[in-house]
Amino acid sequence: MTPLLVFDIETVPDAAGLAKLHGIASEVPAEEVVEMALQRRRQASGTDFLPLHVHKVVAISCALRDGEAFRVWSLGHLEDPEPELIRRFFDGIDKYSPQLVSWNGGGFDLPVLHYRALIHGIQAPRYWDMGDDDRDFKWNNYISRYHTRHLDLMDLLALYQGRAAVGLDELAKLIGFPGKLGMDGARVWDSFRRGELPAIRNYCETDVVNTYLVYLRFQHMRGVLSSEQYGRECALVREILSQSAEPHWREFLAAWA
């Protein structure tokens, strides 16, 4: 059985990179650098969403379904720098060649990881294999939008039309899953500035579980999972999460209808 890995990342503006690109002196505080960059972005495009190459990765969370086991965790330690988090992610792909599942991973998470891995000189040969080393990857690889080795569930459900895409939070809640609990991507920068990285990692972990639960619902809709199998898979997630004493999982389970 191929391991199934659901992933999500959280990012903040790369203050050092922005200072370098805009010629801002190194002694200028990071908050001021970011605010100047955001103002320039608003003036140029009407949005303060920065280009993907200047998003610094501060958390990568994963949900793994492998054999009889289900596990949720965030890569690395709180003190690990960005390159270590990204390296761990791609090393896992190199070692296990999992089936990847994401929500908007093709539109955000993976492009950010591409740019940041390139900046930091991180190798990811298995991830980038398009049939050169493994013929199976010619017809099903992580890179092609229409292959399923990486399944961007949001993109597929929208039939690859941006105007049809919906947010994970609302769809999860309509199905009966918890959705987002007290944080979203727009709040990550402020939380990071306050030193709340543990809360960011916890939020990222709940996002991957929401994504996994929606994926299970999708597999049930497709007929890959019977109603009985779907129920067992959801029960397994409940059981594993209930074994944790972490407050974010208690809150998640309480919100799960």
N, C-alpha and C positions, 0 to 999 in steps of 0.2 A: 504494500500500500504506500503510495506517495504521500509524504508528510504534507499537510495543509498549513500554510503560514499566512495568517492575516496580519497586516502591518499598518502602522500609522505613524506619522512624524509630527512634531511640533517645532516651530521655528520662531526666531526673533530676528530683528534687523541686525545685519553684520556691521556693527559700528566701525570697526577697524577697516573693513573693506570699503565702506562708504566714505570714510575719511580719506582713504588712499585715492579713490576714484574722483572725489571732488576737491582734492588738494587742500584738505582741512588739516591744520596743525595737530600733531599727535597729543598735545597737552589739553586740547578741547575735550571736555567730558563727553562720554558716550551718549548720554541723554540729549545733549545739545546737537551732537553730530546727527543723530537719528531724526530729531525734530527738523533740522535744516533740510535733510534729505526728503522727509515727508512733505515739507512745504513745497520743495521743488517738484516733487512728484504730483502733488495736487494741482499746481499751476500748469504743468505740462499735459496731464491726462485727466484731471478731474477726480482722481482717486488717490488714496494714500496707500494702496496696495503696491508694495515694492516689487521690482522685477525678481524673478526666481533666483538668479545667481547671487543676490545679496541677502538671501534668507539663510541665517545660521541655524543649523540643526541643534536643538537642545534636548530633544527626547525622541527616542524611537521605541515604540511599544509593539509587542507581538502577542498573538494568540496562536498556539500550536495545537493542532489535532493530529496525533500520530499513534497508530495502533489503537490501544484501548485508553490512551491518556489524552487529557486536555490540560493545557497550561497557559497562563497569562503572566507576562513579565515585561519590564522595561530593560533595554540593553544597557550594560555597563553600570557604573556607579555614579553617584551625584557629582563627584569631582572629576569625572572623565571629560576630557576635551572633545570637541566635535569630531576630529578625525578618528578617535577611538570608537565612538558610537557608529560612525559610518563604516569603518573597517569591520567591526563585529557583524554588522548587517550583511555585508557582501561576503564575508568569510563563511557565514552560515549558509548562504546560497551556494557557494563553491563546494561546501562539504556535503550538503544534503539534497541539493536540487529540488527544493520543495515546490509545490503548487502555491503561487502567491495569489492572495485575494486582497483587494483594497476598495476604498470608496474614494473615487477621484484620484487614485494613485497615478494614473496615466497623465492627468492634467496638472498635478501639483507635486505629490510626494516623490515620485521617481525622477522627474526632471530636476527637482531641487537636489536630490541625491546624486544625480549625474554631474551637475555643475560643481557641487561641493567636493565630490570625490576627485574630480579633475583638478580642482584648485589644490587639494591636499596630496595629490599624487598617490591615490589609493587604487590598487589593482582589483579587478573583478572579472576574471576571465570566463567563469562559468556563466555569469549573468549576461555578458556580452556575446556569448557564443550564438551564432546564427547559422550553424551547420558546418563550420570549419573544422571543429574537433569532434563533434557528435552529430551524425546525420539526422538523428531524430529532431535535433534543434533547428534543422532547416525548415521543417514543416510546422514546428510548434516551439516558439522561443519566447523569452521574456520581453523582447523588444517590439514585436509586431502588435499593432493595436487590435488586430482581429484574431490573434492566437489566444489560447486560453491558459498557457503556462503562467501568465499573469492575467488574472481576471479583474478588471476594473468594473466592479458591479454597478456603480453609478453610470458609467459610460454605456455599458451594455443595456441596462434597463431603459435608458433614454434613446436606444437605437443610434448611438453615436451622434446625436444631435444636441448641441449645447443648450438650445432653447427648451429642450424637453427634460433637462436634468433637474433633479430635486435634491434637497439637503438630506443628509443622513438623519438628523435630529427629528424632523417632522415625520419622515417615513417610518422610522423606528417606533415613534410614539403611536402612530396610527395603527401599526400592527399589534402593539401592546407591549413593546419593549421599553426600557427606561428612557432612551435618548440621552441627551446631554444633561448633566446635573451641575448647575451652578457655574459653569465656565464654557467658553467657546474660544475659537481661534483668535478672535479679535481682542480677547483679554489677556492673551499669553504674554505679550510684551510688558504690560503693567505688572503682571504677577511675577515675571522674571526680575524686573527691577526691584521688587520688594523682597527678593530672595526666596520666592515660593516655588522653587524647582520641584520639590516633592509633590506639591499639588498639581503641577503641570504634568508630571509623569503619571500621577493617578488619573487625571483627566484623559490623557492619551490612552491609558489602559482601558478605561471604560468605553472609549471610542472603538477600539478594536473588538471588544466583546459585542457591542451593538452591531458592528459590521458583520461579525461572524454569525450572529443570530439572524440578521437579514439574509445572509448567504444561505443559512439552513432553510429559511422560508422559501428562497429562490429555488433551491434544490428540490424542495417538496413540490413547488409549483411545476417544475419541469418533470416530475415523476421519478427523479433519481432517488429520492427518499420517499418511502411510504409514510402514511400518517403515523403509523406506529414507530417507525424509525425516526421520524422527525421529533416525535414526543420524547423518545429516549435520548436523542442528542441534546435537546433543550434541558432535559432532566439532569444530564451529566454536567452541563454548564452550571446549573443551579447547585448541584452537589459540590462541585469543586470550589465555587465561590463561597459557599456557606462554610467551608472549612477554614476560611481566612478570617482573622480578627481585624483586618484593615477596615477603617471606617468607610472608605469609599465603596467597598464591596457590600457592606451592610446597607448603605444608602441605595446602592444599585438594586439589590435584591428587594428592598422595601418598595421601590418604584416599579418593579416588574409585575405587571398585572397577571 
